Amino acid sequence: MSLNKRKFNPMTALSTLLMTLVMFPVSAEINQEQYELGKQKAKVCMTCHGDDGISTQDPYPNLRGQKMGYLISSLKDYQTRERTSGLAVLMQQQADTLSDQDIRDISYFYSNLGSESNSVSDSSAISN
């Protein structure tokens, strides 16, 4: 019984890694359908958080590029009244109108807004 004993070659490992990265990019493409659904559902959000997810008014946070999990958890916290400070009453009222799917779609939209993998021009896509 013969065991194949190969020495580790760092150059071979590096070239294999580079070829893998070229053939299978790390960044995932955005789901355009969910992005568009989220964009439509987020129109009411844009009143305070800006057309491009960048608020023009100090009390309202920027949503553009926020992590999806953070946005989902924030909206759910408004629904369950876990968040109560600042303008929470306004957000609680808005969050109460959203289904779980609405929350996922809106969060997906804002988390991908402005990402390099999004080939749509953000400002023109939102205004439609």
N, CA, C and O atoms as a GROMACS GRO file, in nm:
protein
  512
    1MET      N    1   0.084  -0.117   0.000
    1MET     CA    2   0.000   0.000   0.000
    1MET      C    3   0.089   0.124   0.000
    1MET      O    4   0.169   0.144   0.091
    2SER      N    5   0.074   0.204  -0.100
    2SER     CA    6   0.157   0.321  -0.117
    2SER      C    7   0.077   0.448  -0.086
    2SER      O    8  -0.031   0.468  -0.140
    3LEU      N    9   0.131   0.529  -0.001
    3LEU     CA   10   0.068   0.658   0.030
    3LEU      C   11   0.131   0.765  -0.057
    3LEU      O   12   0.253   0.771  -0.073
    4ASN      N   13   0.048   0.848  -0.112
    4ASN     CA   14   0.097   0.958  -0.195
    4ASN      C   15   0.142   1.070  -0.102
    4ASN      O   16   0.059   1.138  -0.041
    5LYS      N   17   0.270   1.090  -0.094
    5LYS     CA   18   0.323   1.193  -0.005
    5LYS      C   19   0.374   1.309  -0.088
    5LYS      O   20   0.484   1.305  -0.143
    6ARG      N   21   0.292   1.411  -0.097
    6ARG     CA   22   0.332   1.530  -0.170
    6ARG      C   23   0.370   1.638  -0.072
    6ARG      O   24   0.312   1.649   0.036
    7LYS      N   25   0.466   1.715  -0.110
    7LYS     CA   26   0.504   1.830  -0.028
    7LYS      C   27   0.411   1.946  -0.060
    7LYS      O   28   0.368   1.963  -0.174
    8PHE      N   29   0.381   2.024   0.040
    8PHE     CA   30   0.299   2.143   0.022
    8PHE      C   31   0.378   2.246  -0.056
    8PHE      O   32   0.489   2.282  -0.018
    9ASN      N   33   0.320   2.292  -0.164
    9ASN     CA   34   0.384   2.394  -0.246
    9ASN      C   35   0.301   2.521  -0.237
    9ASN      O   36   0.190   2.526  -0.291
   10PRO      N   37   0.352   2.625  -0.168
   10PRO     CA   38   0.273   2.747  -0.150
   10PRO      C   39   0.237   2.815  -0.281
   10PRO      O   40   0.130   2.876  -0.291
   11MET      N   41   0.322   2.807  -0.382
   11MET     CA   42   0.291   2.871  -0.511
   11MET      C   43   0.174   2.800  -0.581
   11MET      O   44   0.089   2.865  -0.642
   12THR      N   45   0.170   2.669  -0.571
   12THR     CA   46   0.059   2.594  -0.629
   12THR      C   47  -0.070   2.628  -0.555
   12THR      O   48  -0.175   2.647  -0.618
   13ALA      N   49  -0.063   2.635  -0.423
   13ALA     CA   50  -0.181   2.670  -0.344
   13ALA      C   51  -0.231   2.810  -0.378
   13ALA      O   52  -0.351   2.831  -0.392
   14LEU      N   53  -0.139   2.904  -0.392
   14LEU     CA   54  -0.176   3.041  -0.425
   14LEU      C   55  -0.238   3.050  -0.563
   14LEU      O   56  -0.340   3.118  -0.582
   15SER      N   57  -0.179   2.984  -0.660
   15SER     CA   58  -0.235   2.990  -0.796
   15SER      C   59  -0.372   2.922  -0.801
   15SER      O   60  -0.460   2.967  -0.874
   16THR      N   61  -0.390   2.814  -0.726
   16THR     CA   62  -0.521   2.748  -0.719
   16THR      C   63  -0.625   2.841  -0.657
   16THR      O   64  -0.738   2.850  -0.706
   17LEU      N   65  -0.587   2.909  -0.551
   17LEU     CA   66  -0.677   3.004  -0.486
   17LEU      C   67  -0.715   3.117  -0.581
   17LEU      O   68  -0.833   3.152  -0.590
   18LEU      N   69  -0.618   3.173  -0.650
   18LEU     CA   70  -0.646   3.283  -0.743
   18LEU      C   71  -0.737   3.238  -0.856
   18LEU      O   72  -0.828   3.311  -0.895
   19MET      N   73  -0.713   3.121  -0.910
   19MET     CA   74  -0.799   3.069  -1.017
   19MET      C   75  -0.942   3.048  -0.967
   19MET      O   76  -1.038   3.076  -1.039
   20THR      N   77  -0.955   2.998  -0.844
   20THR     CA   78  -1.088   2.977  -0.786
   20THR      C   79  -1.161   3.109  -0.770
   20THR      O   80  -1.280   3.118  -0.800
   21LEU      N   81  -1.091   3.211  -0.723
   21LEU     CA   82  -1.153   3.342  -0.704
   21LEU      C   83  -1.194   3.405  -0.836
   21LEU      O   84  -1.297   3.473  -0.844
   22VAL      N   85  -1.116   3.384  -0.939
   22VAL     CA   86  -1.150   3.438  -1.071
   22VAL      C   87  -1.272   3.366  -1.128
   22VAL      O   88  -1.361   3.428  -1.186
   23MET      N   89  -1.274   3.234  -1.111
   23MET     CA   90  -1.384   3.156  -1.169
   23MET      C   91  -1.513   3.166  -1.088
   23MET      O   92  -1.622   3.159  -1.145
   24PHE      N   93  -1.502   3.182  -0.957
   24PHE     CA   94  -1.618   3.190  -0.869
   24PHE      C   95  -1.604   3.312  -0.780
   24PHE      O   96  -1.553   3.301  -0.668
   25PRO      N   97  -1.648   3.428  -0.825
   25PRO     CA   98  -1.633   3.550  -0.745
   25PRO      C   99  -1.698   3.538  -0.608
   25PRO      O  100  -1.802   3.473  -0.593
   26VAL      N  101  -1.635   3.600  -0.509
   26VAL     CA  102  -1.683   3.595  -0.372
   26VAL      C  103  -1.812   3.674  -0.356
   26VAL      O  104  -1.904   3.628  -0.288
   27SER      N  105  -1.821   3.790  -0.417
   27SER     CA  106  -1.940   3.873  -0.398
   27SER      C  107  -2.057   3.813  -0.475
   27SER      O  108  -2.047   3.780  -0.593
   28ALA      N  109  -2.167   3.801  -0.406
   28ALA     CA  110  -2.287   3.745  -0.467
   28ALA      C  111  -2.361   3.855  -0.542
   28ALA      O  112  -2.363   3.971  -0.501
   29GLU      N  113  -2.421   3.816  -0.652
   29GLU     CA  114  -2.504   3.911  -0.726
   29GLU      C  115  -2.629   3.939  -0.645
   29GLU      O  116  -2.678   3.853  -0.572
   30ILE      N  117  -2.680   4.060  -0.657
   30ILE     CA  118  -2.802   4.090  -0.584
   30ILE      C  119  -2.921   4.028  -0.655
   30ILE      O  120  -2.921   4.012  -0.777
   31ASN      N  121  -3.022   3.996  -0.578
   31ASN     CA  122  -3.147   3.944  -0.630
   31ASN      C  123  -3.226   4.065  -0.678
   31ASN      O  124  -3.287   4.136  -0.597
   32GLN      N  125  -3.226   4.088  -0.808
   32GLN     CA  126  -3.287   4.209  -0.865
   32GLN      C  127  -3.436   4.217  -0.835
   32GLN      O  128  -3.489   4.326  -0.812
   33GLU      N  129  -3.504   4.103  -0.835
   33GLU     CA  130  -3.649   4.103  -0.807
   33GLU      C  131  -3.677   4.150  -0.665
   33GLU      O  132  -3.765   4.234  -0.643
   34GLN      N  133  -3.603   4.096  -0.568
   34GLN     CA  134  -3.624   4.138  -0.429
   34GLN      C  135  -3.582   4.283  -0.410
   34GLN      O  136  -3.645   4.356  -0.334
   35TYR      N  137  -3.476   4.324  -0.477
   35TYR     CA  138  -3.430   4.463  -0.471
   35TYR      C  139  -3.541   4.557  -0.518
   35TYR      O  140  -3.570   4.658  -0.453
   36GLU      N  141  -3.604   4.525  -0.632
   36GLU     CA  142  -3.711   4.609  -0.687
   36GLU      C  143  -3.834   4.610  -0.597
   36GLU      O  144  -3.896   4.715  -0.577
   37LEU      N  145  -3.869   4.494  -0.542
   37LEU     CA  146  -3.981   4.489  -0.448
   37LEU      C  147  -3.953   4.576  -0.326
   37LEU      O  148  -4.039   4.653  -0.282
   38GLY      N  149  -3.833   4.564  -0.273
   38GLY     CA  150  -3.795   4.644  -0.157
   38GLY      C  151  -3.797   4.792  -0.188
   38GLY      O  152  -3.838   4.873  -0.105
   39LYS      N  153  -3.752   4.827  -0.307
   39LYS     CA  154  -3.750   4.968  -0.349
   39LYS      C  155  -3.892   5.024  -0.350
   39LYS      O  156  -3.916   5.135  -0.301
   40GLN      N  157  -3.985   4.949  -0.404
   40GLN     CA  158  -4.125   4.995  -0.408
   40GLN      C  159  -4.184   5.007  -0.268
   40GLN      O  160  -4.252   5.105  -0.238
   41LYS      N  161  -4.156   4.909  -0.184
   41LYS     CA  162  -4.211   4.910  -0.048
   41LYS      C  163  -4.146   5.017   0.038
   41LYS      O  164  -4.206   5.062   0.136
   42ALA      N  165  -4.025   5.060   0.003
   42ALA     CA  166  -3.951   5.158   0.083
   42ALA      C  167  -3.986   5.302   0.050
   42ALA      O  168  -3.931   5.394   0.111
   43LYS      N  169  -4.074   5.324  -0.045
   43LYS     CA  170  -4.106   5.462  -0.084
   43LYS      C  171  -4.150   5.547   0.034
   43LYS      O  172  -4.111   5.664   0.044
   44VAL      N  173  -4.229   5.491   0.124
   44VAL     CA  174  -4.272   5.568   0.242
   44VAL      C  175  -4.153   5.597   0.334
   44VAL      O  176  -4.150   5.701   0.400
   45CYS      N  177  -4.055   5.509   0.338
   45CYS     CA  178  -3.935   5.528   0.421
   45CYS      C  179  -3.852   5.647   0.372
   45CYS      O  180  -3.787   5.716   0.450
   46MET      N  181  -3.858   5.669   0.240
   46MET     CA  182  -3.775   5.772   0.177
   46MET      C  183  -3.813   5.913   0.220
   46MET      O  184  -3.733   6.005   0.206
   47THR      N  185  -3.934   5.930   0.270
   47THR     CA  186  -3.976   6.061   0.318
   47THR      C  187  -3.881   6.113   0.425
   47THR      O  188  -3.845   6.230   0.425
   48CYS      N  189  -3.840   6.026   0.515
   48CYS     CA  190  -3.751   6.067   0.624
   48CYS      C  191  -3.606   6.025   0.601
   48CYS      O  192  -3.513   6.096   0.641
   49HIS      N  193  -3.586   5.910   0.538
   49HIS     CA  194  -3.451   5.854   0.525
   49HIS      C  195  -3.384   5.888   0.393
   49HIS      O  196  -3.274   5.839   0.366
   50GLY      N  197  -3.448   5.970   0.310
   50GLY     CA  198  -3.388   6.015   0.185
   50GLY      C  199  -3.412   5.919   0.069
   50GLY      O  200  -3.424   5.798   0.088
   51ASP      N  201  -3.419   5.976  -0.051
   51ASP     CA  202  -3.442   5.896  -0.172
   51ASP      C  203  -3.333   5.793  -0.196
   51ASP      O  204  -3.358   5.686  -0.252
   52ASP      N  205  -3.211   5.825  -0.154
   52ASP     CA  206  -3.098   5.735  -0.177
   52ASP      C  207  -3.052   5.666  -0.049
   52ASP      O  208  -2.942   5.611  -0.043
   53GLY      N  209  -3.137   5.671   0.055
   53GLY     CA  210  -3.101   5.608   0.182
   53GLY      C  211  -3.013   5.693   0.270
   53GLY      O  212  -2.971   5.650   0.377
   54ILE      N  213  -2.982   5.815   0.225
   54ILE     CA  214  -2.903   5.909   0.303
   54ILE      C  215  -2.996   6.021   0.347
   54ILE      O  216  -3.046   6.098   0.265
   55SER      N  217  -3.019   6.028   0.476
   55SER     CA  218  -3.113   6.126   0.530
   55SER      C  219  -3.057   6.268   0.518
   55SER      O  220  -2.937   6.290   0.535
   56THR      N  221  -3.144   6.361   0.488
   56THR     CA  222  -3.103   6.502   0.483
   56THR      C  223  -3.140   6.574   0.612
   56THR      O  224  -3.114   6.693   0.626
   57GLN      N  225  -3.201   6.502   0.705
   57GLN     CA  226  -3.242   6.560   0.833
   57GLN      C  227  -3.174   6.484   0.946
   57GLN      O  228  -3.174   6.361   0.950
   58ASP      N  229  -3.115   6.559   1.040
   58ASP     CA  230  -3.037   6.499   1.147
   58ASP      C  231  -3.106   6.389   1.228
   58ASP      O  232  -3.042   6.288   1.258
   59PRO      N  233  -3.232   6.403   1.266
   59PRO     CA  234  -3.288   6.300   1.354
   59PRO      C  235  -3.302   6.162   1.289
   59PRO      O  236  -3.315   6.062   1.359
   60TYR      N  237  -3.299   6.156   1.157
   60TYR     CA  238  -3.324   6.030   1.087
   60TYR      C  239  -3.193   5.967   1.041
   60TYR      O  240  -3.112   6.033   0.975
   61PRO      N  241  -3.171   5.840   1.075
   61PRO     CA  242  -3.044   5.775   1.038
   61PRO      C  243  -3.038   5.739   0.889
   61PRO      O  244  -3.141   5.723   0.823
   62ASN      N  245  -2.917   5.727   0.840
   62ASN     CA  246  -2.894   5.678   0.704
   62ASN      C  247  -2.918   5.527   0.702
   62ASN      O  248  -2.877   5.456   0.793
   63LEU      N  249  -2.985   5.480   0.599
   63LEU     CA  250  -3.013   5.337   0.586
   63LEU      C  251  -2.932   5.271   0.476
   63LEU      O  252  -2.918   5.149   0.473
   64ARG      N  253  -2.880   5.351   0.386
   64ARG     CA  254  -2.803   5.300   0.272
   64ARG      C  255  -2.684   5.216   0.318
   64ARG      O  256  -2.600   5.262   0.396
   65GLY      N  257  -2.680   5.092   0.270
   65GLY     CA  258  -2.566   5.006   0.299
   65GLY      C  259  -2.563   4.945   0.438
   65GLY      O  260  -2.467   4.877   0.473
   66GLN      N  261  -2.666   4.967   0.519
   66GLN     CA  262  -2.670   4.904   0.651
   66GLN      C  263  -2.681   4.752   0.634
   66GLN      O  264  -2.730   4.705   0.531
   67LYS      N  265  -2.636   4.678   0.731
   67LYS     CA  266  -2.644   4.533   0.725
   67LYS      C  267  -2.791   4.490   0.732
   67LYS      O  268  -2.870   4.544   0.810
   68MET      N  269  -2.826   4.392   0.650
   68MET     CA  270  -2.964   4.346   0.641
   68MET      C  271  -3.016   4.298   0.776
   68MET      O  272  -3.128   4.331   0.815
   69GLY      N  273  -2.937   4.221   0.847
   69GLY     CA  274  -2.978   4.170   0.978
   69GLY      C  275  -3.009   4.281   1.077
   69GLY      O  276  -3.103   4.272   1.155
   70TYR      N  277  -2.928   4.386   1.073
   70TYR     CA  278  -2.950   4.501   1.162
   70TYR      C  279  -3.083   4.569   1.129
   70TYR      O  280  -3.160   4.603   1.219
   71LEU      N  281  -3.111   4.588   1.000
   71LEU     CA  282  -3.235   4.654   0.960
   71LEU      C  283  -3.356   4.570   0.998
   71LEU      O  284  -3.456   4.623   1.048
   72ILE      N  285  -3.348   4.440   0.976
   72ILE     CA  286  -3.459   4.351   1.013
   72ILE      C  287  -3.483   4.357   1.163
   72ILE      O  288  -3.596   4.374   1.208
   73SER      N  289  -3.376   4.343   1.239
   73SER     CA  290  -3.392   4.342   1.385
   73SER      C  291  -3.443   4.476   1.436
   73SER      O  292  -3.521   4.480   1.531
   74SER      N  293  -3.400   4.586   1.375
   74SER     CA  294  -3.448   4.718   1.416
   74SER      C  295  -3.598   4.732   1.392
   74SER      O  296  -3.672   4.777   1.479
   75LEU      N  297  -3.643   4.693   1.273
   75LEU     CA  298  -3.786   4.704   1.243
   75LEU      C  299  -3.870   4.613   1.333
   75LEU      O  300  -3.978   4.651   1.377
   76LYS      N  301  -3.820   4.494   1.360
   76LYS     CA  302  -3.892   4.404   1.451
   76LYS      C  303  -3.894   4.460   1.593
   76LYS      O  304  -3.994   4.446   1.664
   77ASP      N  305  -3.785   4.524   1.634
   77ASP     CA  306  -3.782   4.587   1.767
   77ASP      C  307  -3.883   4.701   1.777
   77ASP      O  308  -3.942   4.723   1.883
   78TYR      N  309  -3.904   4.774   1.668
   78TYR     CA  310  -4.008   4.876   1.669
   78TYR      C  311  -4.146   4.812   1.680
   78TYR      O  312  -4.232   4.861   1.753
   79GLN      N  313  -4.168   4.703   1.610
   79GLN     CA  314  -4.297   4.635   1.615
   79GLN      C  315  -4.329   4.583   1.755
   79GLN      O  316  -4.444   4.589   1.799
   80THR      N  317  -4.228   4.531   1.824
   80THR     CA  318  -4.249   4.473   1.957
   80THR      C  319  -4.231   4.574   2.069
   80THR      O  320  -4.238   4.540   2.187
   81ARG      N  321  -4.207   4.699   2.031
   81ARG     CA  322  -4.190   4.809   2.127
   81ARG      C  323  -4.065   4.795   2.212
   81ARG      O  324  -4.057   4.848   2.323
   82GLU      N  325  -3.965   4.723   2.160
   82GLU     CA  326  -3.836   4.714   2.227
   82GLU      C  327  -3.759   4.845   2.214
   82GLU      O  328  -3.683   4.882   2.303
   83ARG      N  329  -3.780   4.914   2.104
   83ARG     CA  330  -3.718   5.045   2.082
   83ARG      C  331  -3.820   5.151   2.119
   83ARG      O  332  -3.931   5.154   2.067
   84THR      N  333  -3.777   5.239   2.211
   84THR     CA  334  -3.872   5.339   2.260
   84THR      C  335  -3.816   5.480   2.264
   84THR      O  336  -3.889   5.574   2.297
   85SER      N  337  -3.691   5.498   2.232
   85SER     CA  338  -3.630   5.631   2.244
   85SER      C  339  -3.646   5.713   2.117
   85SER      O  340  -3.681   5.661   2.011
   86GLY      N  341  -3.619   5.841   2.129
   86GLY     CA  342  -3.620   5.930   2.013
   86GLY      C  343  -3.753   5.934   1.942
   86GLY      O  344  -3.857   5.960   2.003
   87LEU      N  345  -3.750   5.908   1.815
   87LEU     CA  346  -3.870   5.912   1.731
   87LEU      C  347  -3.933   5.773   1.716
   87LEU      O  348  -3.994   5.742   1.614
   88ALA      N  349  -3.917   5.690   1.819
   88ALA     CA  350  -3.964   5.552   1.811
   88ALA      C  351  -4.113   5.541   1.784
   88ALA      O  352  -4.157   5.449   1.716
   89VAL      N  353  -4.192   5.634   1.837
   89VAL     CA  354  -4.337   5.627   1.816
   89VAL      C  355  -4.370   5.631   1.666
   89VAL      O  356  -4.456   5.557   1.619
   90LEU      N  357  -4.300   5.718   1.592
   90LEU     CA  358  -4.322   5.725   1.448
   90LEU      C  359  -4.283   5.594   1.380
   90LEU      O  360  -4.355   5.544   1.294
   91MET      N  361  -4.169   5.540   1.418
   91MET     CA  362  -4.122   5.416   1.357
   91MET      C  363  -4.208   5.297   1.398
   91MET      O  364  -4.229   5.205   1.318
   92GLN      N  365  -4.259   5.298   1.520
   92GLN     CA  366  -4.348   5.190   1.563
   92GLN      C  367  -4.472   5.187   1.475
   92GLN      O  368  -4.517   5.080   1.433
   93GLN      N  369  -4.528   5.304   1.447
   93GLN     CA  370  -4.647   5.312   1.362
   93GLN      C  371  -4.616   5.262   1.221
   93GLN      O  372  -4.696   5.189   1.161
   94GLN      N  373  -4.500   5.299   1.168
   94GLN     CA  374  -4.462   5.254   1.033
   94GLN      C  375  -4.437   5.103   1.032
   94GLN      O  376  -4.484   5.032   0.943
   95ALA      N  377  -4.363   5.054   1.131
   95ALA     CA  378  -4.329   4.912   1.137
   95ALA      C  379  -4.452   4.825   1.154
   95ALA      O  380  -4.456   4.712   1.105
   96ASP      N  381  -4.552   4.876   1.224
   96ASP     CA  382  -4.674   4.799   1.246
   96ASP      C  383  -4.748   4.767   1.116
   96ASP      O  384  -4.826   4.671   1.112
   97THR      N  385  -4.725   4.844   1.013
   97THR     CA  386  -4.794   4.822   0.885
   97THR      C  387  -4.722   4.719   0.798
   97THR      O  388  -4.772   4.682   0.692
   98LEU      N  389  -4.604   4.673   0.841
   98LEU     CA  390  -4.520   4.586   0.758
   98LEU      C  391  -4.535   4.438   0.795
   98LEU      O  392  -4.539   4.402   0.913
   99SER      N  393  -4.544   4.355   0.694
   99SER     CA  394  -4.540   4.210   0.715
   99SER      C  395  -4.393   4.168   0.729
   99SER      O  396  -4.302   4.248   0.705
  100ASP      N  397  -4.371   4.044   0.769
  100ASP     CA  398  -4.233   3.993   0.778
  100ASP      C  399  -4.165   3.999   0.641
  100ASP      O  400  -4.047   4.031   0.632
  101GLN      N  401  -4.240   3.967   0.534
  101GLN     CA  402  -4.183   3.973   0.400
  101GLN      C  403  -4.150   4.116   0.360
  101GLN      O  404  -4.047   4.141   0.298
  102ASP      N  405  -4.237   4.212   0.396
  102ASP     CA  406  -4.209   4.353   0.368
  102ASP      C  407  -4.078   4.394   0.435
  102ASP      O  408  -3.995   4.461   0.375
  103ILE      N  409  -4.061   4.353   0.559
  103ILE     CA  410  -3.940   4.387   0.635
  103ILE      C  411  -3.817   4.328   0.566
  103ILE      O  412  -3.715   4.396   0.553
  104ARG      N  413  -3.825   4.204   0.522
  104ARG     CA  414  -3.711   4.142   0.452
  104ARG      C  415  -3.681   4.215   0.321
  104ARG      O  416  -3.565   4.242   0.290
  105ASP      N  417  -3.786   4.248   0.245
  105ASP     CA  418  -3.765   4.315   0.116
  105ASP      C  419  -3.706   4.455   0.134
  105ASP      O  420  -3.612   4.491   0.064
  106ILE      N  421  -3.760   4.532   0.225
  106ILE     CA  422  -3.710   4.667   0.250
  106ILE      C  423  -3.566   4.662   0.301
  106ILE      O  424  -3.481   4.739   0.258
  107SER      N  425  -3.540   4.570   0.392
  107SER     CA  426  -3.405   4.555   0.447
  107SER      C  427  -3.307   4.512   0.339
  107SER      O  428  -3.193   4.558   0.335
  108TYR      N  429  -3.351   4.424   0.251
  108TYR     CA  430  -3.267   4.380   0.140
  108TYR      C  431  -3.233   4.498   0.049
  108TYR      O  432  -3.118   4.516   0.008
  109PHE      N  433  -3.334   4.577   0.018
  109PHE     CA  434  -3.313   4.695  -0.067
  109PHE      C  435  -3.209   4.789  -0.006
  109PHE      O  436  -3.111   4.823  -0.072
  110TYR      N  437  -3.230   4.830   0.119
  110TYR     CA  438  -3.138   4.926   0.180
  110TYR      C  439  -2.999   4.866   0.201
  110TYR      O  440  -2.899   4.938   0.189
  111SER      N  441  -2.990   4.738   0.232
  111SER     CA  442  -2.857   4.679   0.254
  111SER      C  443  -2.778   4.669   0.124
  111SER      O  444  -2.655   4.668   0.127
  112ASN      N  445  -2.846   4.661   0.012
  112ASN     CA  446  -2.778   4.654  -0.118
  112ASN      C  447  -2.772   4.786  -0.191
  112ASN      O  448  -2.708   4.797  -0.295
  113LEU      N  449  -2.837   4.886  -0.139
  113LEU     CA  450  -2.839   5.018  -0.203
  113LEU      C  451  -2.698   5.075  -0.205
  113LEU      O  452  -2.636   5.095  -0.101
  114GLY      N  453  -2.648   5.102  -0.325
  114GLY     CA  454  -2.515   5.159  -0.339
  114GLY      C  455  -2.404   5.057  -0.345
  114GLY      O  456  -2.287   5.093  -0.356
  115SER      N  457  -2.438   4.928  -0.337
  115SER     CA  458  -2.332   4.826  -0.342
  115SER      C  459  -2.275   4.821  -0.483
  115SER      O  460  -2.344   4.850  -0.580
  116GLU      N  461  -2.149   4.782  -0.492
  116GLU     CA  462  -2.082   4.777  -0.623
  116GLU      C  463  -2.145   4.673  -0.714
  116GLU      O  464  -2.138   4.686  -0.837
  117SER      N  465  -2.206   4.570  -0.657
  117SER     CA  466  -2.267   4.467  -0.741
  117SER      C  467  -2.400   4.512  -0.800
  117SER      O  468  -2.455   4.446  -0.887
  118ASN      N  469  -2.451   4.626  -0.751
  118ASN     CA  470  -2.576   4.679  -0.806
  118ASN      C  471  -2.543   4.766  -0.926
  118ASN      O  472  -2.486   4.874  -0.911
  119SER      N  473  -2.578   4.719  -1.044
  119SER     CA  474  -2.542   4.792  -1.165
  119SER      C  475  -2.641   4.902  -1.199
  119SER      O  476  -2.618   4.980  -1.291
  120VAL      N  477  -2.751   4.908  -1.125
  120VAL     CA  478  -2.852   5.011  -1.151
  120VAL      C  479  -2.807   5.140  -1.086
  120VAL      O  480  -2.757   5.140  -0.974
  121SER      N  481  -2.824   5.251  -1.155
  121SER     CA  482  -2.794   5.381  -1.096
  121SER      C  483  -2.897   5.406  -0.987
  121SER      O  484  -3.016   5.416  -1.014
  122ASP      N  485  -2.849   5.418  -0.862
  122ASP     CA  486  -2.939   5.424  -0.747
  122ASP      C  487  -3.038   5.539  -0.754
  122ASP      O  488  -3.157   5.519  -0.731
  123SER      N  489  -2.993   5.659  -0.785
  123SER     CA  490  -3.083   5.773  -0.781
  123SER      C  491  -3.189   5.764  -0.890
  123SER      O  492  -3.304   5.800  -0.866
  124SER      N  493  -3.153   5.716  -1.008
  124SER     CA  494  -3.253   5.705  -1.114
  124SER      C  495  -3.347   5.588  -1.089
  124SER      O  496  -3.464   5.594  -1.125
  125ALA      N  497  -3.296   5.483  -1.027
  125ALA     CA  498  -3.380   5.366  -1.001
  125ALA      C  499  -3.486   5.397  -0.896
  125ALA      O  500  -3.597   5.346  -0.903
  126ILE      N  501  -3.452   5.480  -0.799
  126ILE     CA  502  -3.544   5.510  -0.691
  126ILE      C  503  -3.653   5.605  -0.736
  126ILE      O  504  -3.767   5.594  -0.691
  127SER      N  505  -3.620   5.697  -0.822
  127SER     CA  506  -3.717   5.799  -0.861
  127SER      C  507  -3.825   5.746  -0.953
  127SER      O  508  -3.927   5.812  -0.973
  128ASN      N  509  -3.805   5.626  -1.009
  128ASN     CA  510  -3.906   5.569  -1.100
  128ASN      C  511  -4.027   5.519  -1.027
  128ASN      O  512  -4.120   5.468  -1.088
   0.00000   0.00000   0.00000
